[in-house]
Amino acid sequence: MIYFLSDFHWGASWKNVDHELRSGMIIQFLRKIKKDATQLYLAGDTFDFWFEYKNAVPKKGLDLIFLLKEMESNGCKIIILDGNHDFAINGFLTNSGFLVEKGPLAISLNGYKIYVSHGDELMSDDIGYQILKKILRSRIISFVFSLIHPDAGLYGAYIFSGISRTYTEQKKPGIRFFKNLEDLSENGYEIFLLGHYHNPVYEKIGNSSHYFSLGDWIKNFSFVSFDGLNLIQQIAYIENEMLKFRELKKVILEKKENNVQEI
């Protein structure tokens, strides 16, 4: 079984969010799927913030990393994509044995060309966001931030994270976002599995392509799974102290000739 998730925002401490509940949900979910998961794609913002200093990494992320390592030792391949909160993921996670990908990833399921990404690169409607994104990811900003003591730097980063979350929740995919999906669809992409927008939604793109928003693990606890035939969007919830899943949408992917190409 292959699983696709996004936006854990592990380590966040936002107000009006029960972080003990949601971290417990994430842990319970990962332990549940550990039995049958062969691949796990984390499509960005796995960590609420991540920065690798020369001799330090955020300790808030270590407990999640240990759990992912348990899954890996059980035979599950872990693929971590960067998001707008954890774009600085780098050598530490790679050296820990995970496959770390910067930017969009092209994969194939039963011969269908799949676009997996955090998705914020497609927000070309939001010019201000794209400018800020380039500034924050510049080498000079990274260098300056590395000079700040980790305690002070991380404190400020988590405050900024809360502001960013409020901004993101107020935004919806714009016309240009869907136009970008249509353009990619014309280039052969048939399935889009994207994070960033925290609501788990499904949209048909053109005549034959499908867009799944992976949702989040803040309020929605949503994910997409692939069992070899069915691509299923689901929500996790607790009932009678048991973790259960509810199906939102299913797309059948019958096998065809492999046509995947790298982005």
C-alpha positions in Angstrom: 0.0 0.0 0.0 1.2 3.5 -0.9 0.2 6.5 1.2 0.3 10.2 0.4 0.0 12.8 3.2 0.8 16.5 3.7 0.9 19.3 6.2 1.6 17.6 9.5 3.1 20.8 10.7 4.8 18.8 13.4 6.1 20.9 16.3 3.6 23.7 15.8 2.2 25.4 18.9 -0.7 27.5 17.5 -3.6 28.7 19.6 -7.0 27.1 19.3 -5.5 23.8 18.1 -5.4 20.7 20.3 -1.8 19.7 19.5 -1.8 16.7 21.9 -4.8 15.3 20.1 -3.4 15.8 16.6 0.1 14.5 17.4 -1.6 11.5 18.9 -3.6 11.0 15.8 -0.5 11.2 13.6 1.4 8.7 15.8 -1.6 6.3 15.9 -2.0 6.6 12.1 1.6 5.9 11.3 1.7 2.9 13.6 -1.5 1.5 12.1 -0.3 1.7 8.5 3.2 0.5 9.4 1.9 -3.1 8.9 1.1 -2.7 5.2 2.8 0.5 4.0 5.4 0.0 1.2 5.9 3.6 0.4 5.0 6.8 2.3 5.1 10.2 0.5 5.1 13.3 2.8 4.2 16.2 0.4 5.6 19.2 2.3 5.2 21.0 5.6 5.9 17.7 7.5 7.6 20.0 10.0 6.1 23.3 11.1 9.6 24.7 10.7 13.0 23.1 9.8 16.4 24.5 9.7 19.7 22.7 9.9 22.4 24.6 11.8 26.0 23.4 11.7 25.6 21.4 14.9 21.9 21.5 15.7 18.5 20.6 14.3 15.0 21.4 15.8 14.4 18.9 18.6 10.7 19.1 18.1 11.1 17.0 14.9 13.1 14.2 16.4 10.3 12.1 17.8 8.5 12.1 14.4 11.8 11.1 12.7 12.3 8.2 15.1 8.8 6.9 14.3 9.4 7.3 10.5 12.7 5.3 11.0 10.6 2.5 12.6 8.5 2.4 9.5 11.5 2.4 7.3 13.0 -0.5 9.2 9.8 -2.4 8.7 10.3 -2.1 4.9 8.5 1.2 4.1 10.3 3.6 1.7 9.9 7.2 3.1 9.9 10.1 0.6 9.9 13.6 2.1 9.2 16.6 -0.1 9.8 20.2 0.9 7.1 22.6 1.7 6.9 26.4 2.4 7.5 25.8 6.1 10.2 23.1 5.9 12.0 24.0 2.6 15.3 23.9 4.4 15.2 20.1 4.9 18.6 18.9 3.8 21.5 16.7 4.8 20.3 15.5 8.3 17.2 13.8 6.9 19.1 12.4 3.9 21.8 11.1 6.2 19.1 9.6 8.3 18.2 7.4 5.3 15.1 9.2 3.9 14.7 10.2 0.3 14.4 14.0 0.3 13.1 15.7 -2.8 13.1 19.4 -3.5 10.2 20.5 -5.7 7.7 18.5 -7.7 8.1 14.7 -8.1 6.9 12.7 -11.1 6.0 9.1 -10.4 3.9 6.4 -12.1 1.1 4.3 -10.7 -0.1 1.6 -13.1 1.3 3.6 -16.0 -0.5 6.8 -15.0 1.7 9.9 -14.8 1.4 11.4 -11.3 2.5 14.9 -10.1 3.3 14.9 -6.4 4.2 18.2 -4.8 3.5 20.6 -1.9 1.7 22.6 -4.6 2.6 26.2 -3.6 4.8 26.5 -6.8 1.5 26.5 -8.7 0.1 29.5 -6.9 1.1 32.0 -9.6 -2.0 34.1 -8.8 -0.4 35.1 -5.5 2.5 37.3 -6.7 3.3 38.6 -3.2 3.7 35.0 -1.9 6.0 34.0 -4.8 8.2 37.0 -4.2 8.4 36.3 -0.4 9.1 32.6 -1.2 12.2 33.6 -3.3 13.5 35.9 -0.7 13.1 33.4 2.2 14.9 30.7 0.2 17.8 32.9 -0.9 21.3 32.0 0.2 21.8 35.3 2.0 18.7 34.9 4.2 19.8 31.4 5.0 23.3 32.6 5.9 22.0 35.4 8.1 19.5 33.0 9.9 22.4 30.6 10.5 24.1 33.3 12.5 21.2 33.7 15.0 21.3 31.4 18.1 19.0 28.4 17.4 16.8 29.2 20.4 16.1 32.7 19.2 15.9 31.7 15.6 13.4 28.9 16.1 11.3 31.0 18.5 10.9 33.7 15.8 10.3 31.1 13.1 7.4 29.4 15.0 5.8 32.8 15.5 6.1 33.5 11.7 4.7 30.0 11.1 1.4 30.9 12.9 1.1 34.1 10.7 1.7 32.0 7.6 -0.9 29.5 8.5 -3.5 32.2 9.0 -2.7 33.6 5.6 -2.8 30.2 3.9 -6.2 29.3 5.5 -7.7 32.5 4.1 -6.5 31.8 0.6 -8.2 29.5 -1.9 -6.7 28.1 -5.2 -7.0 30.8 -7.8 -7.9 30.7 -11.5 -4.2 30.6 -12.4 -3.7 27.6 -10.1 -6.2 25.5 -12.0 -4.9 26.8 -15.3 -1.4 25.5 -14.3 -3.0 22.1 -13.6 -4.6 22.1 -17.0 -1.3 23.0 -18.7 0.4 20.1 -16.8 -2.5 17.9 -17.8 -1.9 18.7 -21.5 1.7 17.6 -20.9 0.6 14.2 -19.9 0.0 14.4 -16.1 -3.2 12.6 -15.1 -3.2 12.7 -11.3 -2.2 15.6 -9.1 -1.5 14.9 -5.4 -0.8 18.2 -3.7 -0.5 19.7 -0.3 -0.5 23.3 1.0 -4.3 23.9 0.8 -5.4 22.3 4.0 -8.8 21.2 3.0 -9.1 17.7 1.4 -10.9 18.3 -1.9 -11.2 16.6 -5.3 -11.5 18.3 -8.6 -11.7 17.0 -12.2 -9.2 18.7 -14.4 -10.1 18.8 -18.1 -11.5 15.6 -19.5 -9.4 13.0 -17.9 -7.1 14.3 -15.1 -7.8 14.4 -11.3 -6.7 16.8 -8.6 -6.6 15.6 -5.0 -5.8 18.1 -2.2 -4.1 16.0 0.4 -5.6 18.2 3.2 -3.8 18.4 6.6 -3.3 16.8 10.0 -4.3 19.9 12.0 -8.1 19.6 11.7 -8.9 17.3 8.8 -6.6 14.2 9.3 -6.9 13.3 5.6 -4.7 11.3 3.2 -4.7 9.5 -0.1 -3.8 5.8 -0.5 -3.2 3.5 -3.4 -3.8 -0.3 -3.1 -2.6 -1.3 -6.5 -5.9 -0.4 -8.3 -7.8 2.3 -6.4 -6.6 5.8 -5.5 -8.7 6.6 -2.4 -9.0 9.9 -0.6 -9.9 9.3 3.1 -10.3 10.9 6.5 -9.0 9.4 9.7 -11.1 9.7 12.9 -11.5 8.2 16.3 -14.6 6.2 17.3 -14.8 4.2 20.5 -11.1 4.8 21.0 -10.3 3.1 17.7 -8.8 4.8 14.6 -11.0 4.4 11.6 -11.1 5.7 8.0 -13.9 7.2 6.0 -13.7 7.3 2.2 -14.3 10.7 0.4 -13.4 9.9 -3.2 -12.1 6.9 -5.2 -10.5 6.9 -8.6 -9.8 3.5 -10.3 -6.4 3.3 -12.0 -6.5 0.3 -14.4 -3.0 -0.8 -15.5 -1.7 0.6 -18.7 1.7 1.1 -20.3 4.2 3.1 -18.2 4.7 6.6 -19.6 6.3 8.5 -16.7 8.9 11.1 -17.4 10.9 13.1 -14.9 10.0 16.7 -14.4 
